[in-house]
């Protein structure tokens, strides 16, 4: 079988953490990329901060310059409201700091400069299709938000600020198949009319590893690229495209079938190499690079099944729990006290 260039077969992922893990060593040696890891003992949450510092790092990682903060908590997979509450508090702390850092960059335009998160006008956008469970994280999270912008419409400008409340609004723009419009087109109109200082975009992501489905939350100040993790390249939602800073929150809910097979390739190689009848094949596959192994897997799978993506059987419960965790994290980050 003649395989195409392995570069064409990158394992799709939206997580900067997984891109970092694809490099040799601990990933801290990548030029133009800084790495920091720490654990919170009380909540048992692991944080990994990947900062892409320049164009060299952006090219190596295949992602824009900026900060990518990943929260990993295996217990998120369990139905434990108290634990999800602890994770919401950790998420809020990190989100609040990212918001402060993002708004520092707005000094030239004097939009939100020097204000605390609770003093900002914030638009929260729930990306995805509410009718497709793995893609419904954003819409479900927005549905649980305590919005406040309508209070200013009812009681006058300054009502929220006078009470130390953020001017918080929410939007579920749907997907192009439902509206016939790009999400970016909808948001540009809403932003023009409502004038938020900041956009928080919530989206479902694609991962390389099954173990990260529903147990990982990524925060990034680089904005968001809807559908990019599953090869669906749409208009970006960034500071450059929308005119306001964009803080993105994402949780992986799907993984490519080829990536699942790729995760088990070591076991397959061992089984092939251990059998005299298939030893040659095992040695052949073992001699291939990781990219070449993945290319072979996709060559075998995709003609038969297409670009297949897989989600856990309990995804409805996971999305319900995580949408609550994220909405509570936003509340704690932007509401005083």
Secondary structure by P-SEA (a helix, b strand, c coil): cccccccccccccccaaaaaaaccccccccccbbbbbbbcccccbbbbbbbbccaaaaaaacccbbbbbbbbbcccccccaaaaaaaaaaaaaaaaaaaaaaaaaaccccccccccccccbbbbbbcccccccccaaaaaaaaaccccaaaaaaccccccccccccbbbbbbccccccccccaaaaaaaaaaaccccbbbbbbbbccccccccccbbbbbcccccccccccccccccccccccbbbbbbbbbcbbbaaaaaaaaaaaaaaaaaacccaaaaaaaaaaccaaaaaaaaaaaccccccbbbbbccaaaaaaaaaaaaaaaaaaaacccc
